[in-house]
Amino acid sequence: MRKVLLLSMLLLIVLTGFAAREITICWASWPPADALLALSEEFTEKTGIKVNGLFVPWGQFMDKVSVEFAAKSPTIDILIADSQWLGWLVEGNHIMKLNDWIKELGINLNDFYPNLLQYYGEYPFGSGNYYGLPCETDAEILIYRKDLFEDPKEKAAFLKKYGYELRPPRNLFEMRDIAEFFTRPEQNLYGIATKFSKDYDVVTWDFGWALWNFGGDYWNPNTLQVKGIVNSAQSVAALEFYKSFVNFAPPGAATYSFDEVNTAMQTGLVAMAIQWAAFAPGFVDPEVSKTFDKVAFMALPPLIEGDPNTAYVPLGGQGIVVSNYSDAKEEVKEFLKWFYTPEIQEKWALYGGLTSFKPVVEDPKFVEMYPWNQALKDSIPRLKDAWNIPIYAKLLTVTQENLNAVIAGTLEPREALMKIAEEHEKILKEAGYK
């Protein structure tokens, strides 16, 4: 009887130990998170390690993570984090440095694009210290109505007015011409929808495709200089150009965020839309889009065709980081080893994950998976980010309010950029960066 009892206790201990092998991934609540959880079932089958999802609406995502990490809670094992959070996470000692794991697991850093490895994982820039790896690499892309672009009557009228062929734009000036051409309020048709809202980080990142390509910037990340950069002549010209697109957008465009841009294209209200690639599936879904069979995708055009210094694209997406408070670090290590293999990264792409894993992206099969993958592939080497220091949220609030005020017509571009420069310098000084 005693032997039976001892065996039962041992069995219970073994089973309990096995059941305890699980990890929790925290991310925003959106389709890529669901896709990652579905893919992770293969990891569970292979290892016996259960993968749980803690998915939070975007509006509460950072607050949830802040609360858990402030309490040093082991609830989160893996966090799929915005690149802007990196400084806060590292300097708060919330996440692990991954250099040793990368070596131990045989993860080849050459399998990642250098710009993305830097933005999603390296802190500070140039240090060689990696705290994250790319997971969901998002890019702003251009969605356009191919039925309008290919219509013979539209092509003839465009050629007559502008002196060149109507085609997918080869530079930003052509994109503006096309937006102007298709702006016909009497027909309930407008040239373009893009994200001008002051919600979250919307207008700040959207402005990047004009700001960086005109030669401006939000700051110098090496010297931390703001004045003379964000309010430079190039930055002012960029904002004046960016503001001009409001004239070709639907009424109420100053409040346009993700959903409004999606709806504008899906209902046929606009000829073009600038949106994150992660939202692309909704444009070809007949259940939600009236134009599902009329759209095409391309990378955002540069300011000057053929000039890589005027071809930057705003970076979106998130990287994988590991919580310092996790009680399941060995299980997390197994997950990373499994996830960063060509086989699983290819499956991640098929599940709808926006991988930037070079062996997958540079395989000809990648562009055949989905109609937007060519646009994503073309964008990846051109992706650019802004801040990732702990006080980025304060800097972001200032740009959001002032850039949106320009779009709404209550501030002139030069005035708005001067206010941003002054307030950013003050924030950096108060935080001890100056």
C-alpha positions as CSV (number, residue, x, y, z in Angstrom):
1,M,0.0,0.0,0.0
2,R,2.9,2.3,0.9
3,K,4.6,1.6,-2.4
4,V,1.4,2.4,-4.3
5,L,1.0,5.7,-2.4
6,L,4.6,6.7,-3.1
7,L,4.3,5.8,-6.8
8,S,1.1,7.9,-6.9
9,M,2.8,10.8,-5.3
10,L,5.8,10.6,-7.7
11,L,3.4,10.4,-10.7
12,L,1.5,13.5,-9.4
13,I,4.8,15.4,-9.0
14,V,5.8,14.4,-12.6
15,L,2.5,15.4,-14.0
16,T,2.4,18.6,-12.0
17,G,5.9,19.5,-13.2
18,F,4.9,18.7,-16.8
19,A,1.8,20.8,-16.6
20,A,3.8,23.7,-15.2
21,R,5.8,23.9,-18.5
22,E,4.1,26.8,-20.1
23,I,4.8,30.3,-21.2
24,T,2.6,33.4,-21.7
25,I,3.1,35.8,-24.6
26,C,1.8,39.3,-24.0
27,W,0.8,41.4,-27.1
28,A,-1.8,43.7,-28.4
29,S,-5.2,42.1,-29.2
30,W,-5.2,41.9,-33.0
31,P,-5.0,39.3,-35.8
32,P,-1.2,38.7,-35.8
33,A,-1.4,37.8,-32.1
34,D,-4.1,35.2,-32.8
35,A,-1.9,33.9,-35.7
36,L,1.1,33.5,-33.4
37,L,-0.9,31.6,-30.8
38,A,-2.3,29.3,-33.5
39,L,1.2,28.7,-34.9
40,S,2.5,28.0,-31.4
41,E,0.3,24.9,-31.2
42,E,3.1,23.2,-33.2
43,F,5.6,24.2,-30.6
44,T,3.4,22.7,-27.9
45,E,3.1,19.4,-29.9
46,K,6.8,19.3,-30.3
47,T,7.9,20.2,-26.7
48,G,4.9,19.8,-24.4
49,I,5.2,23.4,-23.5
50,K,1.9,25.2,-23.5
51,V,1.7,28.7,-24.9
52,N,-0.8,31.1,-23.5
53,G,-1.8,34.5,-24.9
54,L,-2.3,37.6,-22.9
55,F,-3.7,39.9,-25.5
56,V,-4.7,43.4,-24.6
57,P,-6.5,46.1,-26.7
58,W,-4.1,48.6,-28.1
59,G,-5.4,51.4,-26.0
60,Q,-4.6,49.5,-22.8
61,F,-1.6,47.6,-24.0
62,M,1.2,49.7,-22.5
63,D,-0.7,50.3,-19.3
64,K,-1.1,46.6,-18.8
65,V,2.6,45.9,-19.3
66,S,3.6,48.9,-17.1
67,V,1.5,47.5,-14.2
68,E,2.8,44.0,-14.5
69,F,6.5,45.1,-14.8
70,A,6.2,47.6,-11.9
71,A,5.0,44.7,-9.7
72,K,7.8,42.5,-11.1
73,S,5.1,40.0,-11.9
74,P,6.0,36.7,-13.5
75,T,2.7,36.8,-15.5
76,I,4.5,37.8,-18.7
77,D,7.2,35.6,-20.1
78,I,7.5,37.0,-23.6
79,L,6.5,40.5,-24.6
80,I,5.9,41.5,-28.2
81,A,6.9,45.2,-27.8
82,D,6.9,48.3,-29.8
83,S,10.4,49.5,-30.8
84,Q,9.8,52.8,-29.0
85,W,9.5,50.9,-25.7
86,L,13.1,49.5,-25.8
87,G,14.8,52.2,-23.7
88,W,12.2,52.1,-21.0
89,L,12.3,48.3,-20.8
90,V,16.1,48.1,-20.7
91,E,16.7,51.0,-18.3
92,G,14.0,49.8,-16.1
93,N,15.7,46.4,-16.0
94,H,12.5,44.8,-17.1
95,I,13.9,42.6,-19.9
96,M,16.8,40.3,-20.5
97,K,19.9,41.0,-22.6
98,L,19.9,38.3,-25.2
99,N,23.5,38.2,-26.4
100,D,24.4,35.0,-24.5
101,W,21.1,33.2,-25.6
102,I,21.7,34.2,-29.2
103,K,25.1,32.5,-29.2
104,E,23.9,29.5,-27.2
105,L,20.9,28.9,-29.5
106,G,22.9,29.5,-32.7
107,I,20.7,32.3,-33.9
108,N,22.5,33.9,-36.8
109,L,22.2,37.7,-36.7
110,N,22.9,37.8,-40.4
111,D,19.5,36.3,-40.9
112,F,18.0,39.7,-39.9
113,Y,18.2,43.0,-41.7
114,P,20.6,45.4,-39.9
115,N,18.2,48.3,-39.6
116,L,15.5,46.0,-38.0
117,L,17.9,44.3,-35.7
118,Q,18.9,47.7,-34.5
119,Y,15.4,49.2,-34.1
120,Y,13.8,46.2,-32.5
121,G,16.6,45.0,-30.4
122,E,19.8,47.0,-29.9
123,Y,20.1,49.4,-27.0
124,P,21.7,51.9,-27.1
125,F,22.3,52.1,-30.8
126,G,25.8,50.9,-31.8
127,S,26.4,49.1,-28.5
128,G,26.1,45.6,-29.8
129,N,23.7,44.8,-26.9
130,Y,20.6,43.0,-28.0
131,Y,17.5,42.9,-25.9
132,G,15.0,41.9,-28.7
133,L,14.7,40.2,-32.0
134,P,12.3,41.1,-34.9
135,C,8.9,39.4,-34.8
136,E,6.2,41.4,-36.7
137,T,7.9,43.8,-39.1
138,D,5.3,46.2,-40.3
139,A,5.7,49.0,-42.9
140,E,3.4,51.7,-44.3
141,I,2.5,50.7,-47.8
142,L,0.4,52.2,-50.6
143,I,-2.9,50.6,-51.5
144,Y,-4.5,51.8,-54.8
145,R,-7.5,51.2,-57.0
146,K,-6.1,49.4,-60.0
147,D,-9.5,49.6,-61.7
148,L,-9.3,53.4,-61.7
149,F,-5.6,53.5,-62.6
150,E,-6.2,51.1,-65.6
151,D,-9.3,52.8,-66.9
152,P,-8.6,54.1,-70.5
153,K,-10.7,57.2,-70.0
154,E,-9.0,58.1,-66.7
155,K,-5.6,57.5,-68.3
156,A,-6.4,59.8,-71.2
157,A,-7.7,62.5,-68.9
158,F,-4.7,62.3,-66.6
159,L,-2.2,62.4,-69.5
160,K,-3.9,65.5,-70.9
161,K,-3.8,67.3,-67.5
162,Y,-0.4,66.3,-66.2
163,G,1.6,65.4,-69.3
164,Y,2.6,61.9,-68.2
165,E,1.0,58.5,-67.9
166,L,-1.3,57.5,-65.1
167,R,0.5,54.7,-63.3
168,P,1.4,53.6,-59.8
169,P,3.4,56.6,-58.5
170,R,7.2,56.6,-59.0
171,N,7.8,59.4,-56.6
172,L,5.9,61.4,-53.9
173,F,5.1,64.2,-56.3
174,E,3.4,61.8,-58.7
175,M,1.5,60.4,-55.7
176,R,0.2,64.0,-54.9
177,D,-0.7,64.6,-58.6
178,I,-2.8,61.3,-58.6
179,A,-4.4,62.3,-55.3
180,E,-5.4,65.6,-56.8
181,F,-6.7,64.1,-60.0
182,F,-9.1,61.6,-58.3
183,T,-10.4,64.2,-55.8
184,R,-14.0,64.6,-57.0
185,P,-16.4,65.5,-54.1
186,E,-19.3,65.7,-56.4
187,Q,-18.8,62.0,-57.2
188,N,-18.0,61.1,-53.5
189,L,-14.5,60.2,-54.5
190,Y,-11.3,61.5,-53.0
191,G,-7.6,61.0,-53.9
192,I,-6.1,59.6,-50.7
193,A,-6.7,58.5,-47.1
194,T,-3.9,58.5,-44.6
195,K,-3.5,58.7,-40.9
196,F,-3.6,62.3,-39.6
197,S,-5.0,61.6,-36.2
198,K,-3.4,62.7,-32.9
199,D,-4.4,59.3,-31.3
200,Y,-1.5,57.2,-30.0
201,D,1.5,57.7,-32.5
202,V,-0.6,58.0,-35.7
203,V,0.4,61.3,-37.3
204,T,4.0,61.3,-36.0
205,W,4.9,58.1,-37.8
206,D,2.8,58.8,-40.8
207,F,4.6,62.1,-41.3
208,G,7.9,60.1,-41.5
209,W,7.5,59.3,-45.2
210,A,7.6,63.1,-46.0
211,L,9.9,64.2,-43.1
212,W,12.8,61.8,-43.7
213,N,12.7,61.9,-47.4
214,F,12.9,65.7,-47.6
215,G,16.1,65.4,-45.5
216,G,14.5,66.4,-42.2
217,D,14.3,64.4,-38.9
218,Y,12.8,64.6,-35.4
219,W,16.3,64.9,-33.9
220,N,19.9,63.7,-34.2
221,P,19.9,60.5,-32.2
222,N,23.7,60.6,-31.6
223,T,24.0,64.2,-30.3
224,L,20.4,64.5,-29.1
225,Q,20.1,67.9,-31.0
226,V,16.6,68.9,-31.8
227,K,16.6,72.6,-32.6
228,G,17.8,73.2,-36.2
229,I,16.8,69.6,-37.2
230,V,13.0,69.2,-36.5
231,N,12.5,72.8,-37.5
232,S,15.1,72.9,-40.3
233,A,14.2,74.2,-43.8
234,Q,13.9,70.6,-45.0
235,S,11.5,69.6,-42.2
236,V,9.3,72.7,-42.8
237,A,9.2,71.9,-46.5
238,A,8.3,68.3,-45.7
239,L,5.4,69.4,-43.4
240,E,4.1,71.8,-46.0
241,F,4.1,69.0,-48.6
242,Y,2.5,66.5,-46.1
243,K,-0.2,69.1,-45.2
244,S,-1.1,69.5,-48.9
245,F,-2.6,66.0,-49.0
246,V,-5.4,67.1,-46.7
247,N,-6.8,68.9,-49.7
248,F,-7.3,65.5,-51.5
249,A,-8.6,63.5,-48.5
250,P,-12.2,63.0,-47.4
251,P,-13.9,65.4,-45.0
252,G,-12.8,64.9,-41.4
253,A,-9.4,63.6,-42.4
254,A,-7.7,65.3,-39.5
255,T,-9.3,62.6,-37.3
256,Y,-8.4,59.7,-39.5
257,S,-6.7,56.7,-37.8
258,F,-6.4,53.1,-38.7
259,D,-10.1,52.2,-38.9
260,E,-11.1,55.3,-40.9
261,V,-8.4,54.7,-43.5
262,N,-9.5,51.1,-43.9
263,T,-13.1,52.0,-44.3
264,A,-12.4,54.7,-46.8
265,M,-10.7,52.2,-49.1
266,Q,-13.1,49.4,-48.4
267,T,-16.1,51.5,-49.3
268,G,-14.6,53.0,-52.5
269,L,-14.3,56.5,-51.0
270,V,-10.7,56.9,-52.1
271,A,-8.4,56.0,-55.0
272,M,-5.4,55.5,-52.7
273,A,-4.6,54.8,-49.1
274,I,-1.5,54.7,-46.9
275,Q,-1.8,52.0,-44.3
276,W,0.3,49.5,-42.3
277,A,0.8,46.2,-44.1
278,A,-0.7,44.4,-41.1
279,F,-4.1,45.7,-42.2
280,A,-3.7,44.4,-45.8
281,P,-5.9,41.3,-45.4
282,G,-8.9,43.4,-44.8
283,F,-8.6,45.1,-48.2
284,V,-9.0,41.8,-50.1
285,D,-11.7,40.3,-47.9
286,P,-15.0,40.3,-49.7
287,E,-16.9,40.2,-46.4
288,V,-15.7,43.6,-45.3
289,S,-14.5,45.3,-48.5
290,K,-16.5,46.4,-51.6
291,T,-13.3,46.9,-53.5
292,F,-11.7,43.6,-52.5
293,D,-11.1,42.7,-56.2
294,K,-10.0,46.2,-57.3
295,V,-7.0,46.9,-55.1
296,A,-3.2,46.5,-55.6
297,F,-0.3,47.1,-53.2
298,M,3.1,48.7,-53.5
299,A,5.8,50.2,-51.4
300,L,5.6,53.9,-50.7
301,P,7.4,55.8,-53.5
302,P,10.5,57.8,-52.7
303,L,10.8,61.6,-53.1
304,I,13.3,61.1,-55.9
305,E,13.1,58.0,-58.0
306,G,16.3,56.0,-57.6
307,D,17.7,57.9,-54.7
308,P,17.9,55.7,-51.5
309,N,18.4,58.8,-49.3
310,T,14.9,59.9,-50.2
311,A,13.3,56.5,-49.9
312,Y,12.6,56.0,-46.2
313,V,9.5,54.2,-45.0
314,P,8.0,54.5,-41.5
315,L,8.7,51.4,-39.3
316,G,5.9,49.7,-37.5
317,G,5.6,46.3,-35.9
318,Q,7.2,44.8,-32.8
319,G,10.0,42.7,-31.6
320,I,10.3,39.8,-29.1
321,V,11.7,40.6,-25.7
322,V,12.0,38.4,-22.6
323,S,10.8,39.5,-19.2
324,N,13.4,39.5,-16.4
325,Y,10.6,38.4,-14.1
326,S,9.7,35.2,-15.9
327,D,9.8,32.0,-14.0
328,A,9.9,30.0,-17.3
329,K,13.1,31.2,-18.9
330,E,14.2,27.7,-20.0
331,E,10.9,27.3,-21.8
332,V,11.2,30.7,-23.4
333,K,14.6,29.8,-24.6
334,E,13.2,26.7,-26.3
335,F,10.5,28.8,-27.9
336,L,13.0,31.2,-29.4
337,K,15.2,28.4,-30.7
338,W,12.0,26.9,-32.4
339,F,10.7,30.3,-33.7
340,Y,13.8,31.6,-35.3
341,T,14.3,28.8,-37.9
342,P,13.6,29.1,-41.6
343,E,10.9,26.4,-41.4
344,I,8.9,28.1,-38.7
345,Q,9.5,31.6,-40.0
346,E,8.1,30.5,-43.4
347,K,5.0,29.1,-41.6
348,W,4.8,32.4,-39.6
349,A,4.6,34.2,-42.9
350,L,1.9,31.8,-44.2
351,Y,-0.1,32.4,-41.0
352,G,-0.1,36.1,-41.8
353,G,2.8,37.1,-39.6
354,L,4.9,39.8,-41.2
355,T,8.3,38.2,-41.0
356,S,11.5,39.9,-41.9
357,F,13.6,36.8,-41.6
358,K,16.0,37.1,-44.5
359,P,16.0,33.4,-45.6
360,V,12.2,33.6,-46.0
361,V,11.8,37.1,-47.3
362,E,14.5,36.6,-50.0
363,D,13.0,33.3,-51.2
364,P,10.9,33.8,-54.4
365,K,8.0,32.0,-52.6
366,F,7.6,34.9,-50.2
367,V,6.1,37.3,-52.7
368,E,3.7,34.6,-54.0
369,M,2.2,34.1,-50.6
370,Y,0.1,37.3,-50.4
371,P,-0.5,40.2,-52.8
372,W,1.1,42.7,-50.4
373,N,4.3,40.7,-49.7
374,Q,6.2,42.4,-52.6
375,A,5.4,45.8,-51.1
376,L,6.6,44.6,-47.7
377,K,9.8,43.1,-49.1
378,D,10.6,46.3,-51.0
379,S,10.0,48.3,-47.9
380,I,12.0,46.4,-45.4
381,P,15.5,47.7,-46.2
382,R,14.1,51.2,-46.3
383,L,12.4,51.2,-42.8
384,K,13.3,53.9,-40.4
385,D,12.4,54.6,-36.8
386,A,12.4,57.6,-34.4
387,W,13.0,57.5,-30.6
388,N,13.4,54.6,-28.3
389,I,14.6,56.4,-25.1
390,P,12.5,56.1,-21.9
391,I,10.9,59.5,-22.3
392,Y,9.7,58.8,-25.8
393,A,6.1,59.1,-24.7
394,K,6.5,62.7,-23.7
395,L,8.2,63.5,-27.0
396,L,5.5,61.7,-28.9
397,T,2.7,63.7,-27.2
398,V,4.2,66.9,-28.3
399,T,4.6,65.9,-31.9
400,Q,1.1,64.4,-32.0
401,E,-0.6,67.5,-30.8
402,N,1.4,70.0,-33.0
403,L,1.4,68.0,-36.2
404,N,-2.3,67.3,-35.9
405,A,-2.9,71.0,-35.4
406,V,-1.2,71.7,-38.7
407,I,-3.5,69.2,-40.4
408,A,-6.5,70.8,-38.7
409,G,-5.4,74.2,-39.9
410,T,-4.8,75.8,-36.5
411,L,-1.0,76.0,-36.7
412,E,1.3,76.8,-39.6
413,P,4.1,74.2,-40.3
414,R,7.0,76.5,-39.3
415,E,5.2,77.5,-36.1
416,A,4.4,73.9,-35.2
417,L,7.9,72.6,-35.8
418,M,9.4,75.5,-33.7
419,K,7.1,74.5,-30.8
420,I,8.1,70.9,-31.1
421,A,11.8,71.9,-31.1
422,E,11.4,74.1,-28.0
423,E,9.3,71.6,-26.0
424,H,11.5,68.6,-27.0
425,E,14.6,70.4,-25.9
426,K,12.9,71.2,-22.5
427,I,11.8,67.6,-22.1
428,L,15.3,66.2,-22.8
429,K,16.9,68.7,-20.5
430,E,14.5,68.0,-17.6
431,A,15.2,64.2,-18.1
432,G,19.0,64.8,-17.8
433,Y,19.9,64.2,-21.4
434,K,21.2,67.7,-21.9
